[in-house]
């Protein structure tokens, strides 16, 4: 049987996750359900998109991803099913799809499945699950609704490049409070090359790229490219965000000598 992943801002103290899983298993008991995370900051689709974008590629082709963030539907934000890079994504098109995809999806529809409940506050259970079950049974995506031509665009801040610097921002803080920026390794190599540089943030700076956290002593700041090849600022065995006083969208400079 197929795989369904769940990502949401429901937390772990309510019944929401269990209700969605129960609905899936009531229809297809052999389904494998994987929790990506339910600790997304409430309504923060940017954070959800970042995590799902870096997670989904590790799942088998044909996996279905249910996105339980900002699920209230409107004319401008329709419930949507998209097939992209051989994976299915189900959610509300308020911009989250465009943050995950690096190109146009192969197929997408505006969801037209009727829900049995008279309440419209739990779309993940009442509509998204029904769409996921439809797909797991091998039924075509086009039977779920009307063809959708384009996604709502939601743009994140892109690094600014100058001959003397790269200016980026912190786009994610992981559970260790490591600071992940929007500066990719490919851009760093292209702009910096073999030149001397320093990476500055608030009153601190680092002048080398390390291979691992352990390349510096415990408590020291380290800069490296993480598993997703994005520039990361961390403290070995410490919490960089709290100790450095740096949060979301904080500016990080790569100064080139």
C-alpha positions in Angstrom: 0.0 0.0 0.0 1.1 3.6 -0.6 2.5 6.2 1.7 0.8 9.4 3.0 2.8 12.0 4.9 1.4 14.7 7.2 2.8 18.1 8.0 0.8 20.6 10.1 0.7 23.2 12.8 -1.6 21.1 15.0 0.9 20.3 17.7 0.7 17.1 19.7 -1.8 17.9 22.4 -5.0 17.8 20.4 -7.0 15.1 18.5 -6.4 16.5 15.0 -3.5 14.2 14.0 -5.2 11.1 15.4 -8.5 12.0 13.6 -6.8 12.4 10.2 -4.9 9.1 10.7 -8.0 7.3 11.8 -10.0 8.5 8.7 -7.2 7.3 6.4 -7.0 3.9 8.1 -10.8 3.5 8.2 -10.7 3.5 4.4 -7.3 1.9 3.7 -6.0 0.0 6.8 -2.7 -0.9 5.2 -1.7 2.7 4.4 1.7 3.7 5.8 1.4 7.1 7.4 4.5 9.2 8.2 4.4 12.3 10.4 6.9 14.8 9.0 6.1 17.3 11.8 3.2 18.8 13.6 5.2 21.5 15.3 5.1 24.1 12.5 4.7 27.6 14.0 0.9 28.4 13.7 0.0 29.6 10.2 3.6 29.7 9.1 3.4 28.2 5.6 7.0 29.4 4.9 8.4 27.1 7.6 6.2 24.2 6.4 7.3 24.7 2.8 11.0 24.7 3.8 10.7 21.5 5.8 8.5 19.7 3.2 10.7 20.8 0.3 13.7 19.3 2.0 11.9 16.1 3.1 9.7 14.9 0.3 12.5 14.0 -2.1 13.6 11.2 0.3 10.2 9.4 -0.1 9.3 6.9 -2.8 7.7 8.2 -6.0 4.0 8.3 -5.7 4.0 9.4 -2.1 1.1 11.7 -1.1 1.8 14.7 1.1 -1.1 16.3 3.0 -0.3 19.9 4.1 -2.4 20.9 7.2 -1.5 24.6 7.4 -3.8 27.5 6.6 -6.4 25.0 5.3 -9.4 27.4 5.2 -10.5 27.7 1.6 -11.6 30.8 -0.3 -12.0 32.0 -3.9 -8.4 33.2 -3.9 -7.0 30.2 -2.0 -8.7 27.1 -3.3 -8.0 23.6 -2.1 -5.6 22.1 -4.6 -4.0 18.8 -5.6 -0.8 18.9 -7.6 1.5 16.2 -9.1 5.1 17.4 -9.1 8.3 15.5 -9.4 6.4 12.2 -9.2 4.8 13.1 -5.9 1.3 14.3 -4.9 0.7 17.4 -2.8 -2.7 18.3 -1.2 -3.3 21.6 0.5 -4.6 25.1 0.2 -3.1 27.2 -2.5 -2.2 30.3 -0.5 1.4 30.3 -1.8 2.8 27.1 -0.1 3.0 25.1 -3.4 5.1 27.7 -5.1 7.6 27.7 -2.2 8.0 23.9 -2.5 8.1 23.5 -6.3 11.1 24.7 -8.3 9.1 24.5 -11.6 5.6 24.0 -12.8 3.7 20.8 -11.7 2.9 18.2 -14.3 -0.7 18.2 -13.3 -2.9 20.1 -10.8 -6.6 20.5 -10.1 -8.9 22.6 -7.9 -10.4 20.1 -5.5 -14.1 19.5 -5.9 -14.7 16.6 -3.6 -17.9 17.0 -1.5 -17.4 16.6 2.3 -19.8 14.8 4.5 -19.4 17.1 7.5 -21.4 20.3 7.7 -18.5 22.0 9.4 -15.8 23.6 7.3 -13.0 23.9 9.9 -11.2 20.6 9.4 -10.5 20.3 5.7 -7.5 18.1 6.2 -9.7 15.3 7.5 -12.9 16.0 5.6 -11.5 16.8 2.1 -7.7 16.2 1.9 -8.0 12.6 3.2 -10.7 11.8 0.7 -8.5 13.1 -2.1 -5.5 11.1 -0.8 -7.5 7.9 -0.7 -8.7 8.5 -4.2 -5.1 8.7 -5.4 -3.9 5.7 -3.3 -6.6 3.6 -5.0 -5.0 4.5 -8.4 -7.8 6.8 -9.6 -6.6 9.7 -11.8 -6.0 13.1 -10.4 -8.2 14.8 -13.0 -11.3 13.2 -11.5 -10.7 15.1 -8.3 -11.7 18.5 -9.8 -11.3 21.1 -12.5 -7.9 21.7 -14.2 -5.9 24.4 -12.5 -3.6 26.6 -14.7 -1.4 28.4 -12.3 -0.4 28.5 -8.7 -0.5 31.5 -6.4 3.0 32.8 -6.3 4.7 33.5 -2.9 8.3 34.7 -3.2 10.9 34.4 -0.5 13.8 36.8 -0.2 16.6 35.9 -2.6 20.2 36.6 -1.7 21.6 39.9 -3.0 24.9 39.6 -4.8 27.4 42.4 -5.1 31.1 42.3 -6.1 32.1 42.8 -2.4 29.4 40.8 -0.6 26.5 38.4 -0.6 23.6 39.4 1.6 21.2 36.7 2.8 18.7 36.1 5.6 17.9 33.3 8.1 15.1 31.3 6.6 14.9 28.5 9.1 15.9 27.7 12.7 16.0 24.0 13.4 15.4 22.2 16.7 19.0 22.6 17.7 18.6 26.4 17.0 21.1 26.2 14.1 20.5 29.1 11.7 19.9 28.1 8.1 20.3 30.9 5.6 19.0 31.2 2.0 22.6 31.3 0.6 23.3 28.1 -1.4 26.7 26.5 -1.7 26.6 26.9 -5.4 26.2 30.7 -5.2 28.9 30.9 -2.5 31.4 29.1 -4.6 30.5 31.1 -7.7 30.8 34.5 -6.0 33.5 33.9 -3.4 35.6 31.3 -5.1 39.1 31.3 -3.6 39.0 34.8 -2.3 39.2 35.6 1.4 35.9 36.3 3.1 34.2 36.7 6.4 30.6 35.8 7.4 29.1 38.4 9.7 25.9 38.4 11.7 25.2 41.0 14.4 28.5 41.6 16.2 30.0 38.2 15.4 31.8 36.8 12.3 33.4 33.7 11.0 36.2 33.6 8.4 36.1 30.0 7.3 33.8 27.2 6.2 34.0 24.1 8.3 33.0 20.5 7.3 31.2 19.7 10.5 30.1 21.1 13.8 32.9 19.3 15.6 35.6 21.2 13.6 35.4 23.9 16.4 35.5 23.5 20.2 32.2 23.2 22.1 30.7 26.6 22.5 32.4 28.2 19.5 30.5 29.5 16.4 30.9 27.5 13.2 29.8 28.1 9.6 29.2 25.2 7.3 27.0 24.0 4.5 24.4 21.6 5.8 22.8 18.5 4.3 20.7 20.7 2.0 23.8 22.7 0.8 22.6 25.9 2.4 24.9 28.1 4.5 24.3 27.4 8.2 25.5 29.2 11.3 25.7 27.1 14.4 27.4 26.7 17.8 29.0 23.4 18.5 26.9 21.8 21.3 25.1 25.1 21.8 22.0 27.0 20.7 23.0 29.6 18.1 19.7 31.4 17.8 19.3 32.1 21.5 23.0 32.7 22.3 23.6 35.0 19.3 20.3 36.7 19.5 19.4 35.9 15.9 16.0 34.9 14.6 14.0 34.5 11.4 14.8 37.0 8.6 17.9 38.2 10.3 20.5 39.5 7.8 23.7 37.5 7.2 26.6 39.0 5.2 29.3 37.2 3.3 31.9 39.9 3.0 34.5 39.4 0.2 38.0 40.9 0.6 
